[in-house]
Amino acid sequence: LYDTFYIGIQSIAFYSEHGQQIHSFENIAVDGETVDNEKCMPVLPSNDGWIAAGDEHSLLFDFGKEARVSCVSIKCTHGACSPKEVYFTDGMVPAELLSDSPIPRYANRSYIQLAGEPTPVDGVKFRLPSEFKKKVVACEQLMEHLNANPPARGFQSFLSDDGKDVFAFYQQGCCTRACDYFFGKDPAHSVKFVNSLVKRKIETVVENAVNRAMTLKELQAVRTIIVSDCHKKKWKSSRDGKTGLAPDDV
């Protein structure tokens, strides 16, 4: 609740990995105390909502059987509450909340610019993959395309039509996942590692199978090189020699 030390909850909704709301559950403990409806009352159901002071609180729920919860939505519609809704996902592909006005999975504010000068995304035209007839679309149309054809991993990068910029758009709840994919958890360390690699003599055939292996750190270095050089050096598809590539295409 704004300008107070209180937390307010009027409703909590749980969603499965398929986006279906889980209706059968019971609040069995509040802040470590078992709900007995006398000394300890449940947070839900409640007519007026639950308000408590302090920084941390715990609620324990019993679903009656094993349940995979992929998304939790917490609402408080009190006039002094800000924000009025928060939701948490498993960080993979968030459950699409089923309502009359479902929240779009992709929006033009949810992106990372991977290459080019800092550019407002709204005025950029984007190239779609070659299998689509209309290959160049505005940002709004790109969002419609992504919401109609959401990538399974929760993000995808696109080249601007002029080839100057690369943007990666991520599904709501997948920002960290997208950043980790393109940059790793410690980008500065990855760049330093790439610069420290000693150039090795390239052999046509490596007889010892063990020496064909690549360490995980070297794979991280490969990722760093791809993100750094793909756009800068204008990498093209080896299939036709002319299609420009985005980092996750490589």
Beta strands, then each sheet from edge to edge (+ up, - down):
strand 1: 6-9
strand 2: 11-16
strand 3: 21-22
strand 4: 26-30
strand 5: 33-34
strand 6: 50-53
strand 7: 59-62
strand 8: 69-75
strand 9: 85-89
strand 10: 111-115
strand 11: 125-127
strand 12: 136-138
strand 13: 155-159
strand 14: 166-170
sheet 1: 1+ 6-
sheet 2: 3+ 2- 8+ 9-
sheet 3: 5+ 4- 7+
sheet 4: 10+ 14- 13+
sheet 5: 11+ 12-
end
